[in-house]
Amino acid sequence: MQVCIAYSRFWTGLALISINHKGENEMTGNFIGIDFGTTNTSVVMILKDQYGERIKLLGENGEFPFASLLSIDYNNKVQIGNEVKKNRDSLAEVGQVVSSFKTLLGTNNKLRINNNEFTPVEVVTKYLECLKSFILKTHSVDISEAVFSFPVDFSPEARTELREAAKMAGIKVNNLISESTAAYLATRESTKGLSRVMVIDWGGGTLDISILEIEGSIVKETTVYGEKIGGDDIDKELAERIHSQFNLKIDDKSNCVQFNEMSYEQRDKMISACERAKIEISEDGEDYLLTIRNYGKYGTKTLMISNDMFSDIVKPIIRNKVLNAIDIAMNRAEVSKGSIDAVIIAGGSSNLRPFADAIENVFGIEKIIRPEKFQFISAQGAAMMPLIGGKFKLNDDIGIVLSDESIFPLFRKNIDGVGSKGDTHTFSLVEDSPDAHFIITNGNGRIVYGKVDIPTKGFLKERLIVNSSIDFDQIARISIKSDSVPDEYKNNSVEISKLTYYLNPQDSFS
């Protein structure tokens, strides 16, 4: 115990691949990676035996990811995936279809389905149970253990609840890895010899960006950055735009209903129709005739969605959200676009033509790497984790600001990391003060991770005890307590989730 002074104030079917690298361990068996997404969920298995390593897409209808959709009918029959997507309207008549439930993890929101209340964990559990059962029945693969990928901005609570839902579904989460870093691991053969790689993973609900420094076999996350913006937001904005067009054509404006005043079922029907329109326009670049039937009081309506209308919605999102996020990530990493050797693009929303055009315009088409099975690469990278080996270690110090403005390290870069438990440290005040102010920062103090204020008894009259750890959800947890203050102030904690790590396959894998 140390006394310190506190400052008071992815391939088709089953194919042989080569992912062996010198220094990687010789584990054998089946290794599962799961990319549980807002819109789609991908599952990949890597089988390693005496014949080498083979990769299999555990998809739906061959090589397609599972739609992240769940329906529960009035008899409590549960269905998931593309069957729900294909029969969405008819299933909505005999129950309820639920989408984007991943985004509710880590919140206190509950879902009302068929007049019953469900927590997000319960809904995700049902989805993963069906996923596990389908893969066992269709592919004869038991996904009882897996590595999951997660969005960069996934909160500590969301990570905990994902692990809880998986456990309840009979899936042990062996590890977690950020979606963008996982995408790099699955495509690293194509970036051999490069020093700096950016990964842009744009899915249905989130945008994840990683800037990685490559030194031999060592992968270092210089910056990870995420935004809650994705294809679902485009679908919703398009739906609202079309709904407003319907209202413009109503003579009696008193009969107009705002989109957010429509029932959940009707909003879902419109958003689903807009998702289909988005995909069709993105694929062929032609206008799309949208028809929506039994749309509440509006009945059956049709509207021609022009490529121009679609671009008017998508391009501002790309300009104001996506490109801005890229700038933020580069600024945090203190790198220029010219210093980026390659850009890997992944995720379902990266298939949008305006997105591809924008990224090519920024970085140059020669730097763009687009994997053939881009919707599976995060799951593939997650499955590769045990084979690659290595332990995630911190890319920066984490410490407490002291009274002399120096930073006392709780965790040290390149030494501590996932699975580390810090020493217990005892702090005291340097002067009489009604409270002690703990400021948790990175190594140079530029990033403030959190602040804790604890009422005190005064100068040298108590001990303020700090304990810290980094769990396998890649969350640093720092707790501070005092035995001389009321119970409600005895234990205060800071949870830090947006950390950067480096992975060295030479390190033992935990």
Buried (B, 14 or more C-beta within 10 A) or exposed (E): EEEBBBBBEBBEEEEEEEBEBEEBBEEEEBBBBBBBBBBBBBBBBBBBEEEEBBBBBBBBEEBBBBBBBBBBBEEEEBBBBBBBBEBBBEBBEBBBBBBBBBBBBBEEEBBEBEEEEBBBBBBBBBBBBBBBBBBBEEBEBEBEBBBBBBBBBBBBBBBBBBBBBBBBBBBEBBBBBBBBBBBBBBBBEEBEEBEBBBBBBBBBBBBBBBBBBBEEBBBBBBBBBBBBBBBBBBBBBBBBBBBEEBBEEEEEEEEBBEBEEBEBBBBBBBBBBBBBBBBBBBEEEEBBEBEBEEBBEBEEBEBEBEBEBBBEBBBEBBEEBBBEBBEBBBEBBEBEBEEBBBBBBBBBBBBBBBBBEBBBEBBEEEBBBBBEBBBBBBBBBBBBBBBBBBBBBBBBBBBBBBBEEEBBBBBBBEEBBBBBEBEEBBBBBBEEBEBBBBBBBBBEBEBEBBEBBBBBEEEEEBBBBBBBBBBBBBBBBBBBBBEBBEEEBBEBEBBBBBBBBBBBBEBEBE
